[in-house]
Amino acid sequence: MPPSPSTRPQAAAPPLRDRGDACPGALRLHRAADGHLARIRLPAGDLTVRQAAALADAADLLGDGHLSLTSRGNVELRGLAEGCGGRLAALLRDAGLLPSERHERVRNILASPLAGLDRHTPSDVRRWARELDALLCASESATALSGRFLFVLDDGRGDVAALGGDVSLLAEPQSPPEPEAEADGERPGPAGGALLRVGDDPAALRIAGPDVPRAALAVAEAFLTAAAASGSGAWRVRELPDGHGLTARDVAAALRSAGIGAAYVTEGPAPGARTSPPYADSAAPGIVEGPDDDRALSVLAPLGRLSVAQWRLLTAIAAGDGSGALRLTPWRGLVLPGLPAAAAPRRLAELTTAGLVTDPASPWHRLGACTGRPGCAKSLTDVRADATAALAAGTAVPGGLPTGPAPEGLPVYWSGCARRCGHPHGTWIDVLATAEGYRVALVGPDTAPAAARTAAPPPTAP
């Protein structure tokens, strides 16, 4: 019998990486228990309807007929047959999803999904995301980044700033208050710029708006220099060993040498802090009210999986009533912008009938799971079937928490093994498969270790 996994993820010393990152991509397929897997990077989660149609064709013709959404707003195709890599690459290339084949795994850019869409929308950081993607694809040094290195662009509402970026940029309003700043000999950038954070460093650098994409790339290049000097083979900023860590102050000189103004800010808004006015919640499904007659539809995929039929319906709505675009979210959902107000309720009802999550009160909202069996050989059980059965039985948390009722509004995540692939950031309810059953605990950076409750798995529905 294998040893029981811990009740919560434990902090560990940064690993010594003695090999290159094997993170899957669109061209580097990963062999899984259910066939090969491809992960297609979609910077800022952006897709045209033509690109979305190409992904549906790939899933239909080459995969298992489903598309999986990741916690970084990317798409995975599973069940791919041996030797289909060439056909897949051709489909993606023709749709414009491979602008640089040498960079396809490093185009990891998260951006606020509702930027530019809701009534009180702050800065449209998605323009920065497009510029950063172009810079990445033109950079020779960027090809050395791992497939896990992450850029995060938050439009100021605090929705993606806390999602674990290696380089995180929080847009500032057009007339920001003067913070307590240490000028470091440089004047702060103009209003409408961004606060740049490096890894988990609470300090930040104020960057002028036009310089934001270049600054993000310059920090990534500074990370590569630090990783090489450390000899650690680090894939991410937080993996750099003591004595070689990278902070906002460390990268300030590198930015200035590249002609980018960078004013050191001792303490800015906490990552994930919600700001006012009350922006729409980009993690919640439903209709998003924009200016004038504009509406957007936000939906979630149950446990992050969509059938090709569901995907094609979303694409048809985007093409027929929407703006011709789709946005994937890090909450395993999609946003369809640009619908007229009169069409939005009818189209949302269609998506509800198709089995998508369209109501924040749905029990599927904030419920997630890893791949589990049969797709993952490391999983101890079919967590998706067990989570579905638990929900049918009236609970997303089998046995409840040992400390009492589960707090409302927290994500619940089912994991088939102690790796907890794809788990949420922040605080969540951890439902972990062990040899003795599911172990349930509240985990997160601010939660104290507590005894976990072990519950037998729910009966899987036939």
TORFITOR-917533 format. One line per 10 residues: number of its first residue (from 1); for each residue x, y, z of N, C-alpha, C. Coordinates in steps of 0.05 Angstrom, whole numbers, plus 5000, padded with zeros to 4 digits. Example, Ala and Ser with C-alpha at 12.3 -4.5 7.8 and 13.67 -1.06 7.14 Angstrom:
<margus>
1	5264/4886/5156/5246/4910/5156/5264/4934/5156; 5257/4955/5142/5273/4979/5143/5258/5001/5157 .
</margus>
This chain:
<margus>
1	5017/4976/5000/5000/5000/5000/5018/5025/5000; 5013/5044/4982/5030/5068/4981/5025/5085/5005; 5045/5101/5013/5041/5119/5035/5019/5139/5029; 5005/5148/5051/4984/5167/5047/4996/5194/5040; 4984/5208/5020/4994/5235/5014/4988/5254/5037; 5001/5276/5038/4997/5296/5059/4969/5308/5056; 4959/5319/5078/4932/5331/5078/4931/5357/5063; 4954/5369/5058/4955/5395/5044/4981/5398/5030; 4983/5413/5008/5008/5417/4995/5028/5429/5014; 5052/5419/5015/5073/5429/5033/5093/5446/5018 .
11	5102/5467/5031/5123/5483/5019/5149/5467/5019; 5164/5470/4998/5189/5455/4994/5211/5473/4984; 5235/5464/4988/5258/5479/4977/5256/5478/4947; 5266/5499/4933/5265/5499/4904/5280/5475/4893; 5268/5461/4873/5281/5437/4863/5305/5444/4846; 5323/5425/4844/5346/5427/4825/5337/5413/4800; 5334/5429/4779/5325/5417/4753/5349/5408/4737; 5350/5382/4733/5372/5370/4718/5365/5362/4690; 5341/5371/4681/5332/5366/4654/5316/5389/4644; 5311/5390/4618/5294/5411/4607/5264/5406/4614 .
21	5249/5426/4612/5220/5424/4618/5207/5407/4596; 5191/5387/4605/5177/5369/4587/5148/5377/4584; 5141/5401/4591/5113/5410/4590/5102/5406/4561; 5079/5394/4558/5068/5389/4531/5062/5414/4516; 5061/5413/4490/5054/5435/4473/5037/5426/4450; 5035/5443/4430/5020/5436/4406/5037/5418/4388; 5063/5420/4389/5081/5404/4373/5095/5382/4388; 5099/5387/4414/5110/5366/4432/5087/5353/4447; 5078/5330/4437/5055/5316/4449/5064/5300/4473; 5046/5297/4492/5051/5282/4516/5036/5255/4515 .
31	5050/5233/4521/5037/5207/4521/5022/5204/4548; 4996/5201/4547/4979/5197/4571/4966/5170/4569; 4952/5163/4590/4939/5136/4591/4917/5133/4571; 4905/5156/4562/4883/5155/4543/4892/5163/4515; 4918/5162/4509/4928/5171/4483/4946/5195/4486; 4953/5207/4464/4971/5231/4466/4954/5256/4472; 4968/5275/4484/4956/5300/4493/4971/5323/4480; 4956/5343/4470/4968/5368/4460/4957/5391/4476; 4975/5410/4483/4966/5434/4496/4972/5458/4478; 4951/5472/4471/4953/5495/4452/4952/5521/4468 .
41	4974/5536/4467/4975/5562/4481/4959/5583/4466; 4942/5597/4481/4925/5618/4470/4930/5643/4486; 4950/5660/4479/4956/5684/4495/4931/5700/4500; 4926/5707/4526/4903/5722/4535/4877/5706/4530; 4879/5681/4522/4855/5664/4517/4840/5672/4492; 4852/5687/4474/4838/5698/4451/4837/5678/4428; 4813/5676/4416/4808/5660/4393/4790/5674/4373; 4796/5672/4347/4776/5680/4327/4758/5656/4322; 4735/5660/4309/4717/5638/4304/4730/5618/4285; 4747/5628/4267/4761/5609/4249/4780/5592/4265 .
51	4794/5603/4284/4812/5587/4300/4797/5567/4318; 4774/5576/4329/4758/5559/4346/4748/5535/4329; 4740/5541/4304/4730/5519/4287/4753/5499/4281; 4777/5509/4278/4800/5491/4273/4805/5473/4297; 4802/5483/4321/4806/5467/4345/4784/5446/4347; 4759/5453/4340/4738/5433/4340/4744/5411/4320; 4753/5419/4296/4760/5399/4276/4782/5380/4286; 4802/5391/4299/4824/5375/4310/4814/5355/4330; 4797/5364/4349/4786/5346/4369/4768/5325/4357; 4753/5332/4336/4735/5314/4323/4749/5293/4306 .
61	4769/5302/4290/4782/5285/4271/4805/5269/4283; 4819/5281/4303/4844/5269/4313/4842/5261/4342; 4824/5273/4358/4823/5268/4386/4799/5252/4395; 4791/5256/4420/4769/5240/4432/4742/5255/4431; 4741/5276/4415/4715/5290/4411/4710/5310/4433; 4729/5317/4449/4726/5336/4471/4749/5356/4471; 4745/5379/4484/4766/5399/4488/4767/5405/4518; 4791/5405/4529/4794/5411/4558/4805/5439/4560; 4794/5454/4580/4803/5481/4585/4821/5481/4610; 4844/5495/4609/4863/5495/4630/4861/5519/4648 .
71	4875/5518/4671/4874/5541/4690/4890/5565/4680; 4902/5563/4657/4916/5586/4645/4902/5596/4620; 4877/5587/4615/4863/5596/4592/4873/5585/4566; 4884/5560/4567/4893/5546/4543/4874/5523/4538; 4879/5509/4516/4862/5486/4507/4880/5461/4506; 4869/5439/4515/4882/5413/4512/4865/5395/4495; 4877/5380/4477/4865/5359/4462/4876/5332/4472; 4858/5313/4478/4865/5288/4489/4857/5265/4470; 4868/5241/4476/4861/5218/4460/4872/5219/4431; 4893/5234/4427/4905/5236/4401/4920/5210/4394 .
81	4917/5202/4369/4930/5177/4360/4959/5181/4355; 4974/5159/4356/5002/5159/4350/5006/5168/4321; 5025/5186/4317/5031/5195/4289/5014/5216/4278; 4996/5229/4294/4978/5250/4283/4990/5277/4286; 5015/5280/4296/5026/5306/4302/5028/5324/4278; 5035/5312/4255/5037/5328/4230/5011/5340/4221; 4990/5324/4222/4963/5333/4214/4953/5355/4234; 4958/5351/4260/4950/5371/4279/4965/5397/4275; 4991/5396/4270/5006/5420/4266/4996/5435/4241; 4989/5420/4220/4979/5433/4196/4953/5448/4201 .
91	4935/5435/4216/4909/5448/4223/4914/5474/4238; 4931/5473/4258/4937/5496/4275/4951/5518/4259; 4970/5509/4243/4985/5529/4227/4967/5544/4208; 4949/5530/4195/4931/5542/4175/4912/5562/4189; 4906/5557/4215/4888/5575/4230/4902/5598/4243; 4928/5600/4240/4943/5622/4252/4949/5618/4282; 4948/5593/4291/4952/5587/4319/4981/5579/4325; 4998/5580/4305/5027/5575/4309/5043/5597/4295; 5042/5621/4306/5057/5643/4294/5087/5639/4294; 5097/5624/4314/5125/5617/4315/5127/5589/4328 .
101	5135/5570/4313/5135/5542/4323/5157/5539/4344; 5178/5555/4343/5199/5553/4364/5190/5564/4390; 5170/5581/4390/5160/5594/4414/5133/5584/4424; 5123/5563/4412/5094/5557/4417/5089/5549/4446; 5109/5538/4460/5104/5530/4488/5109/5553/4508; 5121/5575/4500/5128/5596/4518/5108/5619/4517; 5087/5617/4501/5067/5638/4498/5046/5636/4520; 5056/5637/4545/5038/5634/4568/5031/5661/4579; 5010/5673/4569/5002/5700/4577/4973/5699/4586; 4968/5706/4611/4941/5708/4622/4934/5737/4623 .
111	4909/5743/4616/4899/5771/4618/4870/5771/4628; 4862/5792/4641/4835/5794/4652/4815/5789/4629; 4798/5769/4632/4780/5762/4609/4759/5782/4602; 4751/5799/4622/4730/5818/4616/4741/5846/4610; 4767/5848/4607/4779/5875/4601/4766/5887/4576; 4756/5911/4579/4744/5925/4557/4715/5918/4552; 4703/5901/4568/4676/5891/4562/4654/5902/4581; 4659/5904/4607/4638/5911/4625/4636/5942/4629; 4614/5950/4642/4608/5979/4644/4630/5995/4657; 4642/5984/4677/4662/5999/4693/4690/5990/4686 .
121	4694/5980/4662/4719/5967/4655/4743/5986/4658; 4764/5976/4671/4789/5992/4672/4805/5988/4646; 4831/5990/4648/4848/5989/4625/4845/5963/4609; 4846/5966/4582/4845/5942/4565/4873/5931/4562; 4881/5914/4581/4908/5902/4581/4912/5882/4559; 4891/5875/4545/4894/5854/4524/4910/5865/4501; 4910/5891/4497/4928/5903/4477/4957/5898/4484; 4963/5901/4511/4990/5895/4520/4996/5865/4515; 4977/5848/4519/4981/5819/4515/4988/5813/4487; 4975/5826/4468/4981/5821/4440/5009/5831/4433 .
131	5017/5854/4444/5043/5865/4438/5065/5847/4451; 5060/5838/4475/5079/5820/4489/5082/5794/4473; 5061/5783/4463/5063/5758/4448/5080/5762/4423; 5076/5784/4409/5093/5790/4386/5122/5792/4393; 5128/5806/4416/5156/5808/4425/5168/5781/4432; 5152/5765/4446/5162/5738/4453/5169/5722/4428; 5151/5722/4408/5156/5706/4384/5179/5717/4368; 5187/5742/4372/5210/5753/4358/5236/5751/4373; 5235/5740/4398/5259/5740/4415/5272/5712/4414; 5298/5713/4407/5313/5688/4406/5317/5677/4434 .
141	5323/5694/4453/5329/5685/4480/5304/5673/4493; 5280/5682/4486/5255/5673/4498/5250/5643/4493; 5263/5632/4473/5259/5603/4467/5269/5586/4490; 5286/5597/4507/5297/5582/4530/5279/5582/4554; 5257/5597/4554/5238/5596/4576/5225/5569/4577; 5217/5561/4601/5202/5536/4604/5173/5540/4595; 5159/5518/4590/5131/5519/4584/5114/5526/4607; 5126/5530/4631/5110/5537/4655/5113/5566/4663; 5133/5580/4651/5137/5608/4658/5113/5624/4650; 5102/5641/4668/5076/5654/4664/5077/5684/4666 .
151	5065/5697/4646/5061/5726/4647/5031/5731/4654; 5026/5750/4672/4999/5757/4680/4994/5786/4676; 4972/5794/4663/4965/5822/4658/4937/5826/4669; 4936/5840/4692/4911/5846/4706/4902/5874/4699; 4876/5877/4692/4867/5903/4683/4860/5922/4706; 4866/5914/4731/4862/5931/4753/4839/5921/4772; 4824/5901/4762/4802/5892/4779/4811/5871/4799; 4835/5860/4796/4846/5841/4815/4837/5813/4810; 4829/5806/4785/4819/5779/4780/4841/5758/4774; 4862/5766/4761/4883/5747/4754/4910/5753/4767 .
161	4912/5775/4782/4938/5783/4793/4949/5763/4813; 4931/5747/4825/4941/5728/4846/4943/5700/4835; 4944/5696/4808/4944/5670/4797/4972/5659/4791; 4992/5668/4806/5018/5655/4806/5036/5663/4783; 5035/5688/4774/5052/5696/4752/5081/5699/4760; 5099/5693/4740/5127/5699/4744/5132/5728/4739; 5118/5740/4720/5118/5769/4715/5089/5777/4715; 5081/5793/4735/5053/5802/4737/5052/5832/4735; 5033/5842/4719/5029/5870/4715/5000/5878/4721; 4997/5897/4740/4971/5906/4749/4967/5934/4738 .
171	4948/5937/4719/4943/5963/4707/4934/5983/4728; 4943/6007/4726/4935/6029/4743/4914/6046/4729; 4896/6059/4744/4876/6076/4732/4889/6100/4719; 4873/6114/4704/4884/6137/4689/4894/6159/4708; 4882/6161/4731/4891/6182/4751/4897/6168/4777; 4919/6154/4780/4924/6139/4804/4932/6157/4827; 4925/6149/4852/4935/6164/4875/4965/6160/4877; 4977/6180/4889/5006/6178/4893/5012/6158/4915; 5026/6136/4910/5033/6117/4930/5058/6125/4944; 5064/6112/4966/5090/6116/4979/5110/6101/4962 .
181	5127/6116/4950/5146/6104/4931/5174/6114/4937; 5193/6096/4931/5221/6103/4933/5231/6107/4904; 5237/6132/4897/5242/6139/4869/5266/6125/4857; 5285/6118/4874/5309/6105/4863/5323/6122/4841; 5319/6148/4843/5332/6165/4823/5317/6169/4798; 5293/6156/4795/5278/6158/4771/5250/6169/4778; 5238/6184/4760/5211/6193/4764/5191/6170/4757; 5169/6169/4772/5149/6148/4765/5138/6152/4737; 5129/6130/4725/5118/6131/4699/5092/6146/4699; 5082/6154/4676/5057/6170/4675/5033/6153/4683 .
191	5010/6167/4688/4986/6154/4695/4977/6135/4672; 4963/6114/4679/4955/6095/4659/4975/6074/4654; 4996/6071/4670/5016/6050/4667/5008/6026/4684; 5028/6012/4694/5023/5987/4709/5044/5984/4730; 5036/5969/4751/5055/5960/4772/5064/5933/4764; 5091/5929/4763/5103/5904/4755/5113/5890/4779; 5105/5864/4782/5116/5848/4804/5131/5824/4792; 5151/5816/4807/5168/5793/4799/5163/5770/4819; 5153/5748/4810/5148/5725/4827/5131/5733/4851; 5140/5726/4875/5125/5731/4899/5134/5756/4914 .
201	5151/5772/4902/5161/5797/4915/5138/5816/4918; 5132/5826/4943/5110/5844/4947/5115/5872/4936; 5140/5879/4932/5147/5905/4921/5141/5905/4891; 5142/5928/4879/5135/5930/4851/5150/5953/4838; 5149/5954/4811/5160/5975/4795/5138/5988/4779; 5137/6015/4780/5117/6029/4763/5129/6032/4735; 5113/6022/4715/5121/6023/4688/5101/6040/4672; 5111/6057/4654/5093/6072/4637/5079/6054/4617; 5054/6060/4610/5038/6043/4593/5051/6034/4568; 5064/6052/4552/5076/6042/4526/5099/6023/4530 .
211	5110/6023/4554/5134/6006/4559/5127/5978/4571; 5101/5974/4578/5094/5950/4592/5102/5924/4578; 5096/5920/4552/5104/5895/4540/5134/5890/4539; 5149/5912/4533/5178/5909/4533/5189/5902/4560; 5177/5915/4581/5186/5909/4608/5182/5880/4616; 5159/5869/4608/5153/5842/4615/5173/5823/4603; 5180/5827/4577/5200/5810/4564/5227/5814/4577; 5234/5838/4584/5261/5844/4596/5263/5829/4622; 5242/5827/4638/5243/5813/4663/5247/5783/4658; 5233/5772/4638/5237/5744/4631/5266/5738/4623 .
221	5278/5757/4609/5306/5753/4601/5324/5755/4625; 5317/5773/4644/5333/5774/4669/5331/5749/4685; 5307/5736/4684/5304/5710/4698/5322/5689/4685; 5323/5688/4659/5340/5668/4646/5370/5672/4653; 5378/5697/4656/5406/5703/4664/5410/5693/4693; 5391/5698/4711/5394/5690/4739/5393/5659/4741; 5376/5646/4725/5374/5617/4726/5400/5604/4716; 5412/5616/4695/5437/5605/4685/5459/5609/4705; 5461/5632/4719/5481/5637/4738/5478/5619/4763; 5454/5612/4770/5449/5595/4794/5456/5566/4789 .
231	5456/5557/4764/5461/5529/4757/5439/5511/4767; 5416/5522/4773/5394/5506/4784/5376/5494/4763; 5377/5505/4738/5359/5496/4718/5330/5505/4723; 5326/5526/4740/5300/5534/4748/5282/5540/4724; 5257/5532/4726/5237/5537/4706/5221/5562/4712; 5219/5569/4738/5202/5592/4746/5217/5609/4766; 5208/5634/4770/5222/5653/4787/5224/5642/4816; 5202/5630/4826/5202/5621/4854/5220/5596/4858; 5230/5585/4836/5248/5562/4839/5278/5570/4841; 5283/5596/4837/5311/5605/4839/5321/5600/4868 .
241	5345/5590/4872/5355/5584/4899/5363/5609/4913; 5366/5607/4939/5375/5630/4956/5402/5640/4944; 5404/5666/4944/5428/5679/4933/5426/5685/4904; 5406/5674/4891/5402/5679/4862/5373/5688/4856; 5358/5694/4877/5330/5702/4873/5328/5727/4857; 5304/5732/4847/5299/5755/4830/5277/5771/4843; 5281/5797/4847/5262/5815/4859/5257/5839/4841; 5238/5855/4848/5233/5880/4833/5257/5897/4832; 5270/5900/4855/5294/5917/4856/5317/5906/4838; 5319/5879/4837/5340/5866/4821/5336/5873/4791 .
251	5311/5874/4782/5307/5877/4753/5306/5907/4745; 5305/5925/4765/5302/5953/4758/5325/5963/4740; 5349/5955/4747/5372/5964/4732/5371/5953/4703; 5363/5928/4700/5361/5916/4674/5341/5931/4657; 5318/5939/4669/5298/5954/4654/5309/5981/4645; 5322/5994/4664/5333/6021/4657/5354/6020/4635; 5370/5998/4636/5390/5996/4615/5378/5991/4588; 5353/5981/4588/5338/5977/4563/5322/6002/4555; 5326/6023/4570/5312/6048/4564/5283/6049/4575; 5277/6032/4595/5250/6031/4606/5251/6043/4634 .
261	5235/6064/4638/5233/6076/4665/5221/6057/4684; 5232/6055/4708/5222/6037/4728/5226/6049/4756; 5204/6059/4768/5205/6071/4794/5198/6050/4815; 5214/6047/4835/5210/6026/4856/5188/6034/4875; 5168/6017/4878/5146/6022/4896/5147/6002/4919; 5150/6012/4943/5155/5993/4965/5132/5974/4970; 5108/5984/4966/5085/5966/4971/5061/5977/4956; 5051/5961/4937/5027/5968/4922/5004/5952/4931; 4982/5951/4916/4959/5935/4923/4967/5905/4925; 4955/5891/4944/4961/5863/4946/4951/5848/4922 .
271	4966/5828/4912/4956/5812/4889/4928/5801/4895; 4910/5805/4876/4883/5794/4880/4864/5813/4895; 4875/5836/4904/4857/5855/4918/4837/5867/4899; 4812/5865/4906/4791/5876/4889/4790/5906/4892; 4786/5920/4870/4786/5949/4871/4758/5959/4864; 4754/5985/4867/4728/5997/4861/4733/6016/4837; 4712/6020/4820/4684/6013/4824/4679/5983/4822; 4655/5974/4827/4649/5946/4827/4649/5933/4799; 4672/5924/4791/4673/5911/4765/4658/5884/4765; 4650/5875/4742/4638/5849/4740/4657/5827/4748 .
281	4647/5806/4760/4663/5783/4769/4669/5766/4745; 4694/5766/4736/4701/5751/4712/4701/5721/4716; 4699/5711/4741/4698/5682/4745/4669/5672/4746; 4650/5690/4745/4622/5682/4748/4608/5680/4721; 4592/5659/4717/4577/5657/4691/4553/5675/4690; 4544/5681/4666/4520/5698/4663/4524/5718/4641; 4507/5738/4641/4508/5760/4622/4524/5783/4634; 4543/5793/4619/4559/5816/4628/4550/5841/4613; 4541/5861/4628/4531/5886/4616/4555/5904/4608; 4555/5911/4583/4575/5930/4574/4563/5957/4569 .
291	4579/5975/4557/4568/6002/4551/4547/6000/4529; 4528/6018/4531/4507/6020/4511/4491/5994/4508; 4490/5983/4484/4474/5959/4479/4491/5934/4480; 4517/5936/4486/4535/5913/4485/4531/5894/4508; 4532/5868/4503/4531/5848/4524/4552/5827/4517; 4562/5813/4538/4579/5790/4534/4567/5767/4549; 4571/5743/4539/4562/5719/4553/4586/5705/4566; 4584/5698/4591/4605/5684/4605/4594/5657/4614; 4607/5635/4606/4598/5608/4613/4622/5592/4622; 4616/5571/4637/4636/5553/4647/4631/5525/4636 .
301	4653/5510/4632/4651/5482/4624/4651/5464/4649; 4631/5447/4653/4631/5429/4676/4657/5413/4678; 4671/5417/4700/4697/5404/4705/4717/5409/4682; 4713/5431/4668/4733/5440/4648/4732/5425/4622; 4712/5409/4616/4711/5393/4592/4687/5401/4575; 4691/5404/4549/4670/5411/4530/4670/5390/4507; 4646/5382/4499/4643/5365/4475/4647/5383/4451; 4653/5370/4428/4656/5385/4403/4630/5399/4397; 4607/5386/4402/4581/5399/4397/4578/5424/4413; 4585/5424/4438/4583/5448/4455/4601/5470/4445 .
311	4626/5462/4437/4645/5481/4427/4635/5494/4401; 4624/5478/4384/4614/5489/4358/4590/5507/4363; 4574/5502/4383/4552/5520/4389/4563/5547/4398; 4582/5547/4416/4595/5572/4424/4606/5587/4401; 4619/5573/4383/4631/5586/4359/4610/5598/4341; 4588/5583/4338/4566/5593/4321/4554/5619/4333; 4551/5620/4359/4539/5644/4372/4559/5667/4369; 4585/5662/4373/4605/5683/4369/4605/5694/4341; 4601/5676/4322/4600/5685/4294/4574/5698/4286; 4551/5689/4297/4526/5699/4288/4517/5724/4302 .
321	4518/5724/4329/4509/5747/4344/4531/5763/4358; 4555/5750/4360/4577/5763/4375/4595/5778/4357; 4619/5783/4367/4639/5799/4353/4657/5783/4335; 4652/5757/4334/4670/5739/4318/4694/5730/4334; 4693/5732/4360/4716/5725/4377/4706/5710/4402; 4724/5693/4413/4719/5680/4438/4742/5685/4457; 4737/5686/4483/4759/5689/4502/4757/5666/4523; 4779/5652/4526/4780/5631/4547/4789/5644/4573; 4778/5633/4595/4785/5644/4621/4801/5624/4638; 4816/5633/4658/4830/5614/4675/4812/5599/4694 .
331	4786/5604/4693/4767/5589/4709/4753/5568/4693; 4767/5560/4671/4757/5539/4653/4730/5546/4642; 4728/5570/4632/4704/5580/4619/4711/5596/4594; 4689/5606/4582/4692/5622/4558/4675/5647/4559; 4684/5668/4546/4669/5693/4544/4664/5699/4515; 4639/5705/4508/4632/5712/4480/4625/5742/4480; 4642/5759/4470/4637/5788/4470/4619/5797/4448; 4608/5821/4451/4596/5836/4428/4568/5828/4420; 4552/5816/4438/4525/5809/4431/4507/5833/4436; 4485/5837/4420/4466/5857/4426/4449/5849/4450 .
341	4440/5868/4465/4425/5862/4490/4401/5845/4485; 4387/5848/4463/4363/5833/4457/4369/5803/4452; 4393/5797/4442/4399/5769/4436/4411/5754/4459; 4423/5768/4478/4438/5755/4499/4422/5735/4516; 4398/5741/4526/4384/5721/4542/4377/5696/4527; 4368/5699/4502/4361/5676/4485/4385/5658/4481; 4408/5670/4475/4432/5655/4470/4442/5641/4495; 4440/5655/4518/4448/5643/4543/4431/5618/4549; 4405/5620/4543/4387/5597/4548/4395/5574/4531; 4403/5579/4506/4413/5557/4489/4437/5543/4501 .
351	4455/5559/4512/4479/5547/4524/4472/5531/4549; 4452/5541/4564/4443/5526/4588/4432/5498/4579; 4416/5498/4558/4404/5473/4548/4426/5454/4538; 4448/5466/4528/4470/5449/4518/4487/5438/4540; 4481/5445/4565/4496/5433/4587/4519/5449/4598; 4521/5474/4590/4542/5492/4600/4532/5506/4626; 4551/5515/4642/4544/5528/4668/4540/5558/4662; 4516/5567/4666/4509/5595/4659/4498/5611/4682; 4496/5599/4706/4484/5612/4729/4504/5610/4752; 4511/5633/4765/4529/5632/4788/4519/5614/4811 .
361	4493/5609/4812/4482/5592/4834/4484/5562/4827; 4494/5555/4804/4497/5527/4796/4516/5513/4815; 4510/5488/4823/4529/5473/4840/4555/5467/4825; 4555/5469/4798/4580/5464/4783/4599/5488/4784; 4588/5511/4792/4605/5535/4793/4626/5531/4816; 4651/5536/4810/4673/5533/4829/4680/5504/4835; 4670/5485/4820/4677/5457/4824/4696/5449/4802; 4719/5438/4810/4739/5430/4791/4751/5402/4798; 4765/5391/4779/4777/5365/4782/4800/5362/4763; 4820/5346/4771/4841/5339/4752/4831/5319/4732 .
371	4848/5309/4714/4839/5290/4694/4830/5264/4706; 4845/5254/4726/4838/5228/4738/4840/5205/4719; 4831/5182/4729/4829/5158/4712/4805/5161/4693; 4805/5149/4669/4826/5133/4658/4848/5148/4644; 4846/5175/4643/4865/5191/4627/4893/5192/4639; 4895/5191/4666/4921/5194/4679/4927/5169/4695; 4950/5156/4689/4957/5132/4702/4965/5136/4731; 4973/5160/4738/4981/5166/4766/4957/5169/4785; 4934/5174/4774/4910/5179/4790/4901/5153/4804; 4892/5155/4828/4882/5132/4843/4854/5124/4837 .
381	4839/5142/4823/4811/5137/4818/4801/5155/4796; 4776/5151/4788/4762/5168/4769/4750/5191/4784; 4765/5212/4788/4756/5235/4805/4732/5250/4792; 4732/5251/4766/4710/5265/4753/4683/5251/4757; 4684/5225/4754/4659/5210/4759/4651/5212/4789; 4670/5211/4807/4664/5213/4835/4653/5240/4843; 4665/5262/4831/4656/5289/4836/4627/5292/4826; 4622/5281/4802/4595/5283/4791/4575/5268/4808; 4583/5244/4818/4565/5229/4835/4560/5243/4861; 4580/5256/4872/4577/5271/4897/4557/5294/4894 .
391	4560/5308/4871/4542/5330/4865/4513/5320/4862; 4510/5297/4849/4483/5286/4846/4471/5278/4873; 4489/5272/4892/4480/5264/4919/4476/5289/4937; 4481/5313/4926/4475/5337/4940/4498/5351/4953; 4523/5343/4948/4545/5357/4960/4569/5356/4941; 4585/5377/4942/4610/5377/4927/4633/5370/4944; 4628/5366/4971/4650/5361/4990/4642/5335/5006; 4651/5312/4998/4643/5287/5011/4652/5287/5040; 4632/5283/5058/4639/5281/5087/4642/5308/5101; 4645/5330/5085/4648/5356/5097/4676/5361/5108 .
401	4681/5385/5117/4707/5392/5128/4708/5384/5157; 4732/5377/5167/4734/5369/5195/4729/5392/5214; 4731/5417/5204/4727/5440/5222/4698/5450/5221; 4681/5437/5206/4653/5447/5205/4644/5451/5177; 4622/5466/5173/4612/5471/5146/4632/5485/5128; 4632/5477/5102/4651/5489/5083/4643/5519/5079; 4663/5537/5080/4658/5565/5075/4646/5569/5047; 4626/5586/5045/4614/5592/5019/4633/5607/5000; 4631/5601/4975/4646/5616/4955/4674/5606/4949; 4683/5586/4964/4710/5576/4958/4709/5555/4937 .
411	4730/5554/4920/4732/5532/4900/4735/5505/4914; 4723/5485/4902/4726/5457/4911/4741/5442/4889; 4763/5429/4896/4779/5416/4875/4785/5387/4883; 4778/5369/4864/4783/5340/4868/4808/5332/4854; 4826/5318/4868/4852/5310/4857/4855/5280/4860; 4865/5267/4839/4869/5238/4840/4895/5229/4853; 4913/5248/4858/4938/5241/4872/4949/5266/4884; 4971/5264/4899/4982/5286/4915/4994/5308/4898; 4997/5303/4872/5008/5325/4855/4987/5347/4852; 4961/5341/4853/4940/5361/4852/4942/5378/4827 .
421	4946/5366/4804/4950/5381/4779/4926/5399/4773; 4932/5424/4767/4911/5444/4760/4896/5455/4782; 4905/5452/4807/4890/5461/4830/4888/5492/4830; 4868/5503/4844/4865/5532/4844/4887/5546/4860; 4890/5572/4857/4908/5588/4873/4892/5599/4896; 4906/5609/4916/4893/5621/4940/4884/5599/4958; 4861/5602/4970/4849/5583/4989/4827/5567/4975; 4828/5541/4979/4808/5524/4967/4803/5499/4984; 4781/5485/4978/4775/5460/4992/4787/5437/4975; 4805/5423/4988/4821/5402/4975/4808/5375/4980 .
431	4799/5362/4958/4787/5335/4960/4807/5316/4946; 4823/5303/4963/4847/5288/4953/4842/5258/4955; 4845/5244/4933/4843/5214/4933/4867/5202/4947; 4862/5184/4965/4884/5168/4978/4876/5139/4977; 4894/5122/4987/4888/5093/4987/4865/5087/5006; 4859/5104/5025/4838/5099/5045/4811/5113/5037; 4811/5129/5016/4787/5144/5009/4795/5172/5003; 4775/5190/5002/4781/5218/4997/4787/5233/5024; 4808/5249/5023/4816/5265/5046/4809/5294/5040; 4793/5306/5058/4782/5333/5053/4795/5352/5073 .
441	4805/5375/5063/4817/5395/5080/4815/5422/5067; 4815/5443/5083/4817/5470/5074/4846/5477/5071; 4855/5486/5047/4883/5491/5043/4887/5519/5031; 4910/5530/5035/4916/5556/5023/4938/5570/5039; 4948/5592/5029/4971/5605/5042/4965/5616/5070; 4939/5621/5076/4932/5633/5102/4918/5614/5120; 4917/5588/5113/4903/5569/5130/4923/5553/5146; 4916/5549/5172/4933/5533/5189/4929/5503/5183; 4950/5487/5185/4947/5458/5181/4926/5447/5201; 4909/5430/5191/4888/5419/5208/4884/5390/5201 .
451	4873/5375/5220/4866/5347/5215/4847/5346/5192; 4851/5328/5174/4833/5325/5151/4813/5302/5156; 4790/5304/5143/4770/5283/5146/4773/5264/5122; 4773/5238/5127/4774/5219/5105/4747/5208/5101; 4737/5208/5076/4710/5199/5070/4712/5178/5047; 4695/5158/5049/4694/5139/5027/4684/5153/5002; 4693/5144/4978/4684/5156/4954/4654/5151/4950; 4640/5170/4938/4612/5165/4932/4608/5144/4911; 4586/5130/4910/4582/5110/4890/4581/5123/4862; 4596/5113/4843/4597/5124/4817/4572/5116/4802 .
461	4558/5136/4790/4534/5130/4775/4540/5113/4752; 4522/5093/4745/4527/5076/4722/4526/5092/4696 .
</margus>
